[in-house]
Amino acid sequence: MPNDVSFRPSPRLIGMLHCPPLPGSPRFDGDIAGLRDRVLSDAELLVSGGFRSLMLENFGDTPFLPGSVSPVTIAHLTTIAREVRIRYPQIELGINVLRNDGCAALAIAHAVGASFIRVNVLCGARVTDQGLIQGIAHDLLRLRSQLGATEIGILADVDVKHSAPLATRPIAEEVSDAIERGHADAIIVSGSATGSAIDNSHLEEAVSAAAGVPVLIGSGVNEDTAAELLRLANGAIIGSSLKVNGQAAAPVDITRVQQLLAAVQ
């Protein structure tokens, strides 16, 4: 991802692989094979529909841990990520370990040959439903250096959804800190919640402050908004709008995938 010219000029579209609740999480139903098959089915629909980048996330593991996740979570995410990589070696894979275990995400990405990770709070601090979450750039960047894994890109949220700032700061300052002090390889700007619309002026400010570093949209991209939004950004992470009835926890709907990609083209 660092120095990745494929963000320019064509927008990069990243389809979400939302894992159902994993073993060890409160809502896990005991069916390991079923959750694996669900993720692989979603991957097949996204890839066959035209996506070339996917991101795996422990979406079903609510309530999320504010810091490090358990070893069992890492083990199962790694197993699923490896299956996706084996089946679709041509696609780029990203990893996000909620709520903010970027070091686990990096370890999984390094183990399976993934291309990038997402970090909700790379710099600063945010008030969330998990309590106060603090930035992890100091640990994450040292781990990436120790692993010799600088080819694994870090996609960093600013003003991340489902959170509030301790003190309001201009979005330009958050973007600048994430890039210059947190060494983010790309910036993610989202609405206030999963699937919610983004503020276009907020996005434009982030793009200006990023000064050429890629900026991705993290929510609110659908068939109706995609063409306009992707004129402003280098790409988008798309989940809810590709699912049955637009529900993030539902399976991927191939018709929605085809309609969104047609709208972009």
C-alpha positions as CSV (number, residue, x, y, z in Angstrom):
1,M,0.0,0.0,0.0
2,P,2.7,2.6,0.7
3,N,3.5,4.4,-2.6
4,D,0.7,2.5,-4.2
5,V,-0.1,4.3,-7.5
6,S,-3.2,2.1,-8.1
7,F,-5.1,4.6,-5.8
8,R,-4.6,7.0,-8.6
9,P,-6.3,7.8,-11.0
10,S,-8.9,5.0,-10.7
11,P,-10.8,4.8,-7.3
12,R,-10.0,1.7,-5.2
13,L,-13.1,-0.1,-4.0
14,I,-12.7,-2.4,-1.0
15,G,-15.5,-4.8,-0.3
16,M,-16.2,-5.7,3.3
17,L,-16.1,-9.3,4.7
18,H,-18.0,-8.9,7.9
19,C,-17.3,-12.0,10.1
20,P,-20.2,-13.4,12.1
21,P,-19.5,-13.7,15.8
22,L,-16.3,-15.6,16.3
23,P,-15.5,-18.2,19.0
24,G,-15.0,-16.4,22.3
25,S,-17.4,-13.6,21.6
26,P,-20.8,-13.5,23.4
27,R,-23.0,-14.2,20.3
28,F,-21.0,-17.1,18.8
29,D,-23.4,-19.8,17.9
30,G,-21.0,-22.7,18.0
31,D,-20.9,-23.2,14.2
32,I,-17.3,-22.7,13.2
33,A,-17.8,-24.2,9.8
34,G,-20.9,-22.1,9.2
35,L,-19.2,-18.8,9.9
36,R,-16.2,-19.8,7.7
37,D,-18.6,-20.7,4.8
38,R,-20.5,-17.4,5.2
39,V,-17.3,-15.3,4.9
40,L,-16.1,-17.4,1.9
41,S,-19.6,-17.1,0.2
42,D,-19.5,-13.3,0.6
43,A,-16.0,-13.2,-0.8
44,E,-17.0,-15.2,-3.8
45,L,-19.9,-12.9,-4.5
46,L,-17.8,-9.8,-4.2
47,V,-14.9,-11.1,-6.3
48,S,-17.2,-12.5,-9.0
49,G,-19.1,-9.2,-9.0
50,G,-15.9,-7.3,-9.8
51,F,-14.2,-6.4,-6.5
52,R,-10.4,-6.7,-6.5
53,S,-9.8,-5.6,-2.9
54,L,-11.5,-7.1,0.2
55,M,-11.2,-6.4,3.9
56,L,-11.9,-9.0,6.7
57,E,-13.2,-7.8,10.0
58,N,-14.5,-9.3,13.2
59,F,-17.7,-7.3,12.8
60,G,-19.9,-9.7,14.9
61,D,-17.8,-9.7,18.0
62,T,-19.8,-7.0,19.9
63,P,-19.3,-5.8,22.5
64,F,-15.8,-5.1,21.2
65,L,-12.7,-5.1,23.4
66,P,-11.1,-1.6,23.7
67,G,-7.6,-3.0,23.4
68,S,-6.0,-6.3,22.6
69,V,-8.3,-9.1,21.5
70,S,-8.0,-12.7,22.7
71,P,-5.7,-15.3,21.1
72,V,-8.7,-17.3,19.9
73,T,-10.0,-14.3,17.9
74,I,-6.6,-13.9,16.2
75,A,-6.4,-17.6,15.5
76,H,-9.8,-17.8,13.8
77,L,-9.3,-14.6,11.9
78,T,-6.0,-15.8,10.6
79,T,-7.5,-19.1,9.5
80,I,-10.3,-17.4,7.6
81,A,-7.9,-14.8,6.1
82,R,-5.7,-17.6,4.8
83,E,-8.7,-19.4,3.2
84,V,-9.6,-16.2,1.4
85,R,-6.0,-15.7,0.2
86,I,-5.8,-19.3,-1.1
87,R,-9.0,-19.1,-2.9
88,Y,-8.5,-15.6,-4.4
89,P,-4.7,-15.0,-4.7
90,Q,-5.4,-12.3,-7.3
91,I,-7.2,-10.0,-4.8
92,E,-5.7,-7.6,-2.3
93,L,-6.8,-8.4,1.3
94,G,-7.0,-6.1,4.3
95,I,-7.5,-6.9,7.9
96,N,-9.3,-4.9,10.6
97,V,-9.4,-6.2,14.2
98,L,-12.1,-4.3,16.1
99,R,-12.1,-2.2,18.1
100,N,-8.5,-1.1,17.8
101,D,-6.1,-4.0,17.9
102,G,-3.9,-2.9,15.0
103,C,-1.0,-5.0,16.1
104,A,-3.1,-8.2,15.9
105,A,-4.3,-7.0,12.4
106,L,-0.7,-6.5,11.4
107,A,0.4,-9.9,12.7
108,I,-2.5,-11.6,10.8
109,A,-1.7,-9.6,7.6
110,H,2.0,-10.6,7.9
111,A,1.1,-14.3,8.4
112,V,-1.2,-14.6,5.4
113,G,0.3,-12.1,3.0
114,A,-2.4,-9.5,3.2
115,S,-1.8,-6.0,1.7
116,F,-3.1,-3.6,4.3
117,I,-4.8,-3.1,7.7
118,R,-7.3,-0.6,9.1
119,V,-6.8,1.1,12.4
120,N,-9.7,3.0,13.9
121,V,-7.6,5.2,16.3
122,L,-4.0,5.5,15.1
123,C,-3.3,8.8,16.8
124,G,-5.0,10.8,19.6
125,A,-7.9,9.5,21.7
126,R,-11.6,8.9,21.2
127,V,-14.6,8.3,23.5
128,T,-16.4,5.2,22.3
129,D,-18.9,2.6,23.5
130,Q,-15.8,0.7,24.7
131,G,-14.7,3.7,26.8
132,L,-11.6,5.7,26.0
133,I,-9.5,4.4,23.2
134,Q,-6.0,5.8,22.7
135,G,-3.8,5.8,19.6
136,I,-1.5,2.9,19.0
137,A,0.9,4.4,16.3
138,H,3.9,4.1,18.7
139,D,3.5,0.4,19.1
140,L,2.2,-0.5,15.6
141,L,4.9,1.2,13.6
142,R,7.6,-0.3,15.8
143,L,6.1,-3.8,15.2
144,R,5.9,-3.2,11.5
145,S,9.5,-2.2,11.4
146,Q,10.5,-5.3,13.5
147,L,8.7,-7.6,11.1
148,G,10.2,-5.9,8.1
149,A,6.6,-5.5,6.9
150,T,6.6,-2.0,5.5
151,E,4.8,-3.3,2.4
152,I,1.7,-3.7,4.5
153,G,-0.2,-0.4,4.3
154,I,-1.8,1.3,7.3
155,L,-5.2,2.8,6.6
156,A,-6.1,5.1,9.5
157,D,-9.4,6.6,10.4
158,V,-9.8,10.2,11.4
159,D,-12.8,11.3,13.4
160,V,-13.8,7.6,13.4
161,K,-17.4,6.5,13.4
162,H,-19.1,5.4,16.6
163,S,-17.0,7.8,18.7
164,A,-16.6,11.3,19.9
165,P,-13.5,13.5,20.4
166,L,-12.2,14.4,23.8
167,A,-11.7,17.9,22.4
168,T,-12.8,19.1,19.0
169,R,-10.0,19.6,16.5
170,P,-10.1,20.6,12.9
171,I,-10.1,17.6,10.6
172,A,-7.1,19.0,8.8
173,E,-5.0,18.7,12.0
174,E,-6.1,15.1,12.6
175,V,-5.2,14.2,9.0
176,S,-1.8,15.9,9.3
177,D,-1.0,14.2,12.6
178,A,-2.1,10.7,11.2
179,I,0.2,11.1,8.2
180,E,3.2,13.0,9.6
181,R,3.3,11.7,13.2
182,G,1.4,8.4,12.9
183,H,2.9,7.5,9.4
184,A,-0.5,6.4,8.0
185,D,-0.3,5.3,4.4
186,A,-3.9,6.3,3.7
187,I,-6.7,8.1,5.5
188,I,-10.3,7.0,6.0
189,V,-13.1,9.5,6.5
190,S,-16.6,8.1,7.5
191,G,-20.0,9.2,8.6
192,S,-21.0,9.0,12.3
193,A,-22.0,5.3,12.2
194,T,-21.8,2.1,10.1
195,G,-23.4,2.8,6.7
196,S,-24.1,6.4,7.5
197,A,-23.7,9.2,4.9
198,I,-20.5,11.2,4.9
199,D,-20.2,15.0,5.1
200,N,-18.8,16.0,1.7
201,S,-17.2,19.2,3.1
202,H,-15.5,17.1,5.8
203,L,-14.2,14.8,3.0
204,E,-13.0,17.7,0.9
205,E,-11.1,19.2,3.9
206,A,-9.4,15.8,4.6
207,V,-8.4,15.4,0.9
208,S,-6.9,18.9,0.9
209,A,-5.0,18.3,4.2
210,A,-3.7,14.9,3.0
211,A,-1.8,16.6,0.3
212,G,-1.6,13.7,-2.1
213,V,-1.8,10.8,0.5
214,P,-4.8,8.6,-0.5
215,V,-8.1,9.3,1.2
216,L,-10.8,6.7,1.3
217,I,-14.5,6.9,2.2
218,G,-15.4,4.6,5.1
219,S,-19.2,4.7,5.0
220,G,-22.3,5.8,3.1
221,V,-21.2,4.8,-0.4
222,N,-24.1,3.2,-2.3
223,E,-25.5,3.0,-5.9
224,D,-26.9,6.5,-5.7
225,T,-23.9,8.2,-4.1
226,A,-20.9,6.3,-5.5
227,A,-20.3,8.3,-8.6
228,E,-20.3,11.7,-6.9
229,L,-18.3,10.7,-3.8
230,L,-15.6,8.9,-5.8
231,R,-14.9,12.1,-7.7
232,L,-13.7,13.5,-4.4
233,A,-11.7,10.6,-2.9
234,N,-9.2,7.9,-4.0
235,G,-11.5,5.0,-3.1
236,A,-14.0,3.6,-0.7
237,I,-14.6,0.8,1.8
238,I,-18.1,-0.6,1.1
239,G,-20.1,-2.9,3.3
240,S,-23.7,-2.3,4.3
241,S,-24.9,-1.1,0.8
242,L,-23.8,-4.4,-0.7
243,K,-25.7,-6.6,1.7
244,V,-29.3,-8.0,1.6
245,N,-31.7,-5.1,2.5
246,G,-28.6,-2.9,3.1
247,Q,-28.0,-4.5,6.5
248,A,-24.4,-4.8,7.5
249,A,-24.8,-8.2,9.3
250,A,-26.7,-9.7,6.3
251,P,-25.1,-11.7,3.5
252,V,-23.8,-10.0,0.3
253,D,-26.4,-9.4,-2.4
254,I,-24.9,-9.9,-5.8
255,T,-27.4,-7.7,-7.4
256,R,-26.4,-4.8,-5.2
257,V,-22.8,-5.5,-6.0
258,Q,-23.4,-5.3,-9.7
259,Q,-25.6,-2.2,-9.4
260,L,-23.0,-0.3,-7.4
261,L,-20.1,-1.2,-9.8
262,A,-22.2,-0.3,-12.8
263,A,-22.9,3.1,-11.2
264,V,-19.2,3.7,-10.6
265,Q,-18.3,2.7,-14.2
